[in-house]
Amino acid sequence: MSERHWLSDEAKASVERAIQELEMQSAAELVVTVRRISGHYRDADLVFAALTAFVAILFYVYFPITFPDDPVPPAILLLFLASAFFCSQIAWLRRLFVSKARLRRETERAARAEFFAQGISATRGRSGLLVYVSLFEREVEVVCDIAVSQALLGASGEQAISRLYRSVKEGGVTALTSALAALGGVLSQSLPRLSDDTNELPDRVMP
């Protein structure tokens, strides 16, 4: 699913409606954050650039044509820099040089940082819930406060959260909102909305 799809006004409006519907059913305070990228992967660009430069050197050494020597070093340097930039702009290519474990780790780290940075950990009832979507990594991380502990949600809650984790790879925004609707049904039973509940956190998709 493309970045443009996730960040379109239509997608954001759809997610905002899903947030509002979930919060109408339960006391949970849901925040959905969508980020283009969560980690720094310059090393992946440099690995690609080094491989490209190495291939160029092999071509220079073994190709049965004599090249003038003086232009070769600056040409290889320019190729190296251009290749690094090219890799940084092509998400699927860059991901080839990053392990899945690292993609997951960077998403988890960024999500936990956002949980505190956005004040989700400071709600009155400790009922904050962050759904963090990282598009480059193609990962979703769910961070729950004490009142929304996954242990309290039971099997149905675990299934809904598993659907959230899969949404960025399988069905995009539609899958995400569907999973949020399922989670809202679970939360309505385990953490029902109270008469004095107030909306403490924004419903819009956070950048």
C-alpha positions, 0 to 999 in steps of 0.5 A: 500500500503506497505512502500516498494512500496512507497520508491522503485526506480520505484515509485520515478522515476514515481513521479519525472516524474509527477513532471516534467510534472506538472512543464512543464505546469505551473509556480508552483514549486512542491515538493513531500516528502514521510516520513515513519512516522511524529509523535512520538507515544511511548505512544501508545506502552506503552498502548499496553505494559500495557494491555499485562502486565495486562493480564499477571497479571490476568493470574498469579492471576486467573489461577488455577496453583500455580506459584513461586512468585519470578520470576513474577515481572521481568517476567512481566517487561520483558513482558512489555518491549518486548510488547512495542518494538513489538508494535513499529515495527507493524504499523497496531497494533500501529495505533489501539492505536492512534486516526485518529484525531491525525494521521491527526494532526501530518501529518499536523504539519510535512507538514507545518514544511517541507514547510519552512524547504525545502525552498518551501515558498521562491520561486521567484513567491511564487508558491511553492506547497508541497505534503507531504505523511506520510506512517505510518499515511496513510495521505497526506497533501497539503501545497500551497503558495500564488500563488497556493492558493486553492481558486484560483484553482476552483472546478477542482483544489479542486477535484485534491487535494482531489484525492491527499488526498485519494491517499495513502489509495486508489491507492498508487503511481499510484493514486498519479501521476494520481492526480498530472497529473489532478492538472497539467492541472488545474495549466496550466490554472490558473498559466501558465508557463512563458518564464523565469521560472526556476526550483528552487526546486528539482524534486526528491522525498524528504525523 
